[in-house]
Amino acid sequence: MDGRRVVITGLGAVTPVGLTASESWQAVRSGVCGIAPITQFDPTGMKVQLAAEVKGFVPENYMSRQEAKHIGRFTQFALAAAQEAFADSGLVCEAEDLDRCGVIISSGIGGLSITEAEHDRGKEKGWDRVSPFYIPMGICNMAAGQVAIKFGFRGMCTCPVTACAGGTNAVGDAFHYIRDGYADVMLCGGTEASVTPLAIGGFTSMKALSQATDPSRASIPFDAQRSGFVLGEGAAILVLEELQHALRRGAQIYAEFVGYGVTCDAYHMTAPRPDGSGGAKAMAMALADAGITPDQVDYINAHGTSTHLNDAGETAAVKAVFGDHAYKLAMSSTKSMTGHMLGAAGAVEAMFTALSLRDGYMPATIHYSVPDPACDLDMVPNEGREAKLRYALSNSLGFGGHNGSILLKTWEG
């Protein structure tokens, strides 16, 4: 589709493998695993003992102690990542038309830990004693709202809540919003902080989580021994800009955003269509949106959750879209390092995809050991590799049948 060109000019992140975008990317390049025993609560007696937690995060490094007290952990992550991304972009609020600057930040679950704590408080002390900050701290859209307040962005501010596809929907929607002329700058991404007893218990009961106790055999996308995903947390925020707006101010450009596809399986609450047709259509839409052919894609940052249904279905979807070229491109899952960050996953993976294009580097699917005939593509096993890359996709597939795919291009300015 014709429209204004859109580029990525700033990145910020808080992830299980780093407290900044650059730290996280260097860890991914080095194959660092962010999965470890749960520390945020005592999981004694629970089947799942591992998670991909953010480590060493100090809210007061990004906001005052008073502010941090009344902001949920998922919003704290988003604010930290947004401040990094904004500074990285070199934007100056005073030089911008803030009515043409917006925010789209996803969260799948929002302040679940706040709900758990306030529910306990209400049961103990009476429901009228629940904190007056409970609702504004816990609702999913508050990360987007707080980021908009921080920078004074008065354009569109919203929060896609599409489970594991949310981060991809946020950056994809922001791309279209700029491309179609409604904004010049968007802060977009996803955030999540749901390593809590209720979340772990809920995902465990539906048999979605790996119960492995060895971090090296827990999140193992595309491996025949995969047994479920590992819950992660964190945030990533990207600055998207209209190309001429970025060029006029001499901005650095990480990659060009060229395509976005979004579909729904309309099939099952949690399971994807076994043939991967919904995800395939999203990928095909992203390619059509950019006006390129399948053989031009070099790399895919896969959704790759380490569940049997997802990984086999996503592989089938790639084969359906790319045909013989599926065996020539590479596809890896950085969830092998970060775990599954739910509503933040797509944003973190969009960031990694942009950095893959900038550096000409495909990160590995670490801890890959036992091949699965249903996942027989080049999964970049165990060691990342240098490669000449021009186009790269990033996929996200969420509960409810949500499918999103974004297509980025190496900046050739």
RAVEN-V822253 format. One record per pair of residues at least 24 apart in sequence whose C-alpha atoms are under 8 Angstrom apart, sorted by the first residue. I is the first residue (numbers start at 1). J is the second residue. D is the distance in whole Angstrom. If there is no record, write none. Layout:
i->{I	I}
j->{J	J}
d->{D	D}
//
This chain:
i->{1	1	1	1	3	3	3	4	4	4	4	4	4	5	5	5	5	5	5	6	6	6	6	6	6	6	6	6	6	7	7	7	7	7	7	7	7	7	7	8	8	8	8	8	8	8	8	8	8	9	9	9	9	9	9	9	9	9	9	9	9	10	10	10	10	10	10	10	10	10	10	10	10	11	11	11	11	11	11	11	11	11	11	11	12	12	12	12	12	12	12	12	12	12	12	13	13	13	13	13	13	13	13	13	13	14	14	14	14	14	14	14	15	15	15	15	15	15	15	16	16	16	16	16	16	16	16	17	17	17	17	18	18	19	19	19	19	20	20	21	25	25	28	28	28	28	29	29	29	31	31	31	31	31	31	31	32	33	33	33	33	33	34	34	34	35	35	35	35	35	36	40	40	41	41	43	46	47	47	48	48	48	48	48	48	48	49	49	49	50	50	50	50	50	51	51	51	51	51	52	52	52	52	52	52	52	53	53	53	53	54	54	70	70	71	72	72	72	72	73	73	74	74	74	74	74	74	74	74	75	75	75	75	76	77	77	77	77	78	78	78	78	78	78	78	78	78	79	79	79	81	81	81	82	82	82	82	82	85	85	85	86	86	89	89	89	90	93	93	98	98	98	98	99	99	99	100	100	100	100	100	100	100	101	101	101	101	101	101	101	101	101	102	102	102	102	102	102	102	102	102	102	103	103	103	103	103	103	103	103	103	103	103	103	103	104	104	104	104	104	104	104	104	104	104	104	104	104	104	105	105	105	105	105	105	105	105	105	105	105	105	105	105	106	106	106	106	106	106	106	106	106	106	106	106	106	106	106	107	107	107	107	107	107	107	107	107	107	107	107	107	107	108	108	108	108	108	108	108	108	108	108	109	109	109	109	109	109	110	110	110	110	110	110	110	111	111	111	111	111	111	112	112	112	112	112	113	113	113	114	116	143	155	161	162	162	162	162	162	163	163	163	163	163	163	164	164	164	164	164	164	164	164	164	164	165	165	165	165	165	165	165	165	165	165	166	166	166	166	166	166	166	167	167	167	167	167	167	167	168	168	168	168	168	168	168	168	168	169	169	169	170	171	171	172	172	172	174	175	175	176	178	178	179	184	184	184	185	185	185	185	186	186	186	187	187	187	187	188	188	188	188	189	189	189	189	189	189	189	189	190	190	190	190	190	190	190	190	190	191	191	191	191	191	191	191	192	192	192	192	192	192	192	193	193	193	194	194	195	195	195	200	208	216	217	219	219	219	219	219	219	220	220	220	220	220	220	221	221	221	221	221	221	221	221	221	221	222	222	222	222	222	222	222	222	222	223	223	223	223	223	223	223	224	224	224	225	226	226	226	227	227	227	228	228	228	228	229	229	229	229	229	230	230	231	231	231	231	232	232	232	232	232	233	233	233	233	234	234	235	235	235	236	236	236	236	237	237	238	238	253	254	254	254	254	254	254	255	255	255	255	255	255	255	255	256	256	256	256	257	257	257	257	258	258	258	258	258	258	259	259	259	259	259	259	259	259	259	260	260	260	260	260	260	260	260	260	261	261	261	261	261	261	261	262	262	262	262	262	263	263	263	264	264	264	264	265	265	265	265	266	266	267	268	268	269	269	269	270	270	270	270	271	271	271	271	272	272	272	272	272	272	273	274	274	274	275	275	275	276	276	276	276	276	277	277	278	278	278	279	279	279	279	279	279	279	280	280	280	280	280	281	282	282	282	283	283	283	283	283	283	284	286	286	286	287	290	294	294	294	295	295	296	296	297	297	297	297	297	298	298	298	298	298	298	298	299	299	299	299	299	299	299	299	300	300	300	300	300	300	300	300	301	301	301	301	301	301	301	301	301	301	302	302	302	302	302	302	302	303	303	303	303	303	303	304	304	304	304	305	305	305	305	306	311	312	312	315	315	315	315	316	326	327	327	328	329	330	330	330	330	331	331	331	331	332	332	332	332	332	332	332	332	333	333	333	333	334	334	334	335	336	336	336	337	337	345	346	346	346	349	350	350	353	353	353	353	354	354	356	357	357	357	357	357	357	358	358	360	360	360	360	361	361	361	361	361	362	362}
j->{288	289	290	291	179	180	181	178	179	180	181	242	243	179	242	243	256	257	258	175	178	179	240	241	242	243	256	257	258	240	241	242	243	246	253	254	255	256	257	238	239	240	241	253	254	255	256	257	354	88	89	238	239	240	241	246	251	252	253	254	255	85	86	87	88	89	90	238	239	240	252	253	254	81	84	85	86	88	89	236	237	238	239	351	80	81	82	83	84	85	86	88	236	237	238	80	81	82	84	85	234	235	236	237	348	54	77	80	81	234	235	236	53	54	233	234	235	236	338	52	53	54	55	232	233	234	338	54	55	337	338	54	55	54	55	56	57	81	84	236	352	355	334	337	363	364	363	364	384	337	363	364	366	382	383	384	337	215	216	336	337	338	337	338	339	215	230	337	338	339	215	195	196	196	197	197	201	204	211	200	204	209	210	211	212	213	211	212	213	211	212	213	215	230	195	230	231	232	339	230	231	232	233	338	339	340	195	232	233	234	233	234	133	137	137	111	114	137	138	111	193	110	111	143	191	192	193	234	235	142	143	146	191	143	191	192	234	235	143	144	147	190	191	234	235	236	237	143	146	147	235	236	237	147	187	236	237	238	237	238	239	187	239	239	251	252	251	151	152	152	153	154	155	153	154	155	153	154	155	182	183	184	185	153	154	155	156	183	184	185	186	187	148	153	154	155	156	157	183	185	186	187	144	145	147	148	153	155	156	157	158	174	186	187	188	144	156	157	158	159	160	170	171	173	174	186	187	188	189	141	143	144	158	159	160	167	170	187	188	189	190	191	237	140	141	144	159	160	161	166	167	169	170	189	190	191	343	344	140	141	159	160	161	163	166	167	190	191	192	342	343	344	140	161	162	163	164	166	192	342	343	344	140	161	163	192	194	343	138	139	140	141	192	193	194	137	138	139	140	193	194	138	193	194	196	199	193	194	196	138	198	191	183	343	343	398	399	400	402	342	343	398	399	400	402	341	342	343	344	345	346	396	397	398	399	342	343	345	346	396	397	398	402	403	404	190	342	343	344	345	346	398	191	343	344	345	346	347	348	345	346	347	350	395	396	404	405	406	262	346	404	347	238	347	260	261	406	240	240	257	260	241	242	242	241	242	245	239	240	241	242	239	240	241	237	238	239	240	237	238	239	240	235	236	237	238	344	346	347	348	235	236	237	343	344	345	346	347	348	233	234	235	236	341	343	344	233	234	235	341	342	343	344	232	233	234	232	233	231	232	233	231	307	367	367	305	306	335	336	337	339	306	336	365	366	367	368	304	305	306	307	311	333	335	336	365	368	304	306	311	312	368	371	372	375	379	306	368	369	370	371	372	375	370	371	372	370	306	307	308	306	307	308	305	306	307	308	305	306	307	339	340	339	340	339	340	341	342	338	339	340	341	342	340	341	342	344	341	344	344	347	348	344	347	348	351	347	348	347	351	411	354	355	357	358	410	411	354	355	357	358	408	409	410	411	408	409	410	411	406	407	408	409	289	290	406	407	408	409	285	286	287	288	289	290	406	407	408	285	286	287	289	290	404	405	406	407	285	286	287	289	404	405	406	286	402	403	404	405	402	403	404	400	401	402	403	400	401	402	403	400	401	401	400	401	399	400	401	398	399	400	401	309	310	399	401	309	310	313	397	399	401	313	309	312	313	313	316	317	313	314	315	316	317	317	320	317	401	403	314	317	395	397	403	404	405	314	317	318	320	321	321	403	404	405	321	393	395	404	405	406	321	405	406	407	407	407	321	322	325	322	325	390	391	329	390	391	392	393	328	329	330	389	390	391	392	329	330	331	362	389	391	392	393	329	330	331	332	392	393	394	395	331	332	333	334	349	353	392	393	394	395	331	332	333	334	394	395	396	333	335	394	395	396	397	332	333	334	335	333	335	339	340	336	375	374	375	374	375	376	377	374	377	377	378	378	378	377	378	379	380	377	378	379	380	362	363	364	365	378	379	380	381	363	364	365	379	363	364	365	365	365	366	367	365	366	396	394	395	396	394	394	406	392	393	394	408	408	410	389	389	390	391	392	409	410	410	411	386	387	388	389	385	386	387	388	389	386	387}
d->{8	5	7	7	5	6	8	7	5	7	7	7	7	6	6	5	8	8	8	7	7	6	7	6	5	5	6	6	7	6	5	6	6	8	6	7	6	4	5	7	6	5	6	6	6	6	6	7	8	8	5	8	6	6	7	8	7	6	5	6	8	5	6	8	5	4	8	6	5	7	8	8	8	8	7	4	8	6	7	7	6	5	6	7	8	4	6	7	5	4	8	8	6	5	7	8	5	8	7	8	8	6	4	6	7	7	6	7	6	5	5	6	8	6	7	5	6	8	7	6	5	4	6	7	7	7	6	7	8	8	7	8	8	8	8	8	7	7	7	8	7	8	7	7	7	8	6	8	7	7	8	7	6	8	7	8	6	8	8	7	4	7	6	5	7	6	8	7	7	7	6	7	7	7	7	7	8	7	6	7	7	7	7	5	7	8	7	8	7	8	8	7	7	7	7	6	5	6	7	7	6	4	7	6	5	8	7	6	6	8	6	6	7	7	5	6	7	5	6	7	6	6	7	7	6	5	5	7	8	7	4	7	7	8	7	8	6	6	6	8	7	7	6	8	6	7	7	7	7	6	6	6	6	7	7	8	5	8	6	6	6	8	7	7	7	7	7	7	8	7	5	6	7	7	5	5	8	7	5	7	4	6	7	5	6	5	7	6	6	5	6	8	7	5	6	4	5	6	7	6	5	6	6	8	7	6	7	7	6	5	7	8	5	5	6	6	8	6	5	6	8	5	7	8	7	7	6	5	7	8	7	5	7	5	7	7	6	8	5	5	5	7	8	8	7	8	5	5	6	5	5	8	6	6	4	6	6	7	6	7	7	7	6	8	7	8	6	5	6	8	5	7	7	5	6	5	7	7	7	6	4	8	6	8	8	7	7	8	6	6	4	8	6	7	8	7	4	6	7	7	7	7	8	6	8	8	8	7	6	6	8	8	7	8	7	7	8	8	6	6	6	5	6	8	8	8	4	5	8	7	7	7	6	4	7	8	6	8	6	5	5	5	6	6	6	7	8	5	7	8	7	8	8	5	5	6	4	4	8	8	4	6	7	8	6	6	7	7	8	8	6	8	8	7	6	8	6	7	7	7	8	7	6	7	6	5	7	7	6	5	7	6	5	7	7	6	5	7	5	5	7	8	7	6	4	6	7	8	5	8	6	6	7	6	4	7	7	5	8	8	6	4	7	8	6	4	5	5	6	6	7	6	6	8	5	6	8	7	7	7	7	8	7	6	7	7	6	7	5	8	6	5	6	8	7	6	6	5	6	4	7	7	7	8	6	7	7	7	6	6	7	8	7	7	6	8	8	6	6	5	6	6	8	5	6	5	7	5	6	7	7	6	7	7	5	4	7	6	5	6	7	6	5	6	6	5	6	8	6	5	5	4	7	8	5	8	7	7	7	5	8	7	7	6	5	7	7	8	8	7	7	6	7	8	6	8	7	6	8	7	7	7	6	5	5	6	5	6	6	8	6	5	6	7	5	8	6	6	7	8	5	6	7	5	5	6	5	7	7	4	8	6	8	7	6	4	6	5	4	8	7	6	5	6	8	8	6	4	6	6	5	7	8	5	5	6	8	5	7	7	8	6	7	7	7	6	5	7	8	5	6	7	7	8	7	7	7	7	7	8	8	6	7	7	8	5	6	6	7	5	6	8	6	5	6	8	8	8	7	7	6	8	7	5	7	8	8	5	6	7	6	8	6	6	6	7	8	8	8	5	8	6	6	6	6	7	8	7	5	7	7	6	8	7	7	7	5	6	7	8	5	7	6	7	6	6	6	5	6	7	7	7	5	6	8	6	5	7	6	5	6	8	6	5	6	7	7	6	8	6	5	7	6	6	5	8	6	5	7	7	8	7	5	5	7	8	5	8	7	8	6	8	7	8	7	6	6	7	6	8	7	8	7	6	7	8	7	7	5	6	7	7	6	5	7	8	7	6	5	8	5	6	8	8	7	5	8	7	7	6	8	6	6	7	8	7	8	8	7	6	7	6	8	7	7	7	8	7	8	8	6	7	8	7	7	5	6	7	6	5	5	6	6	4	6	8	8	6	7}
//
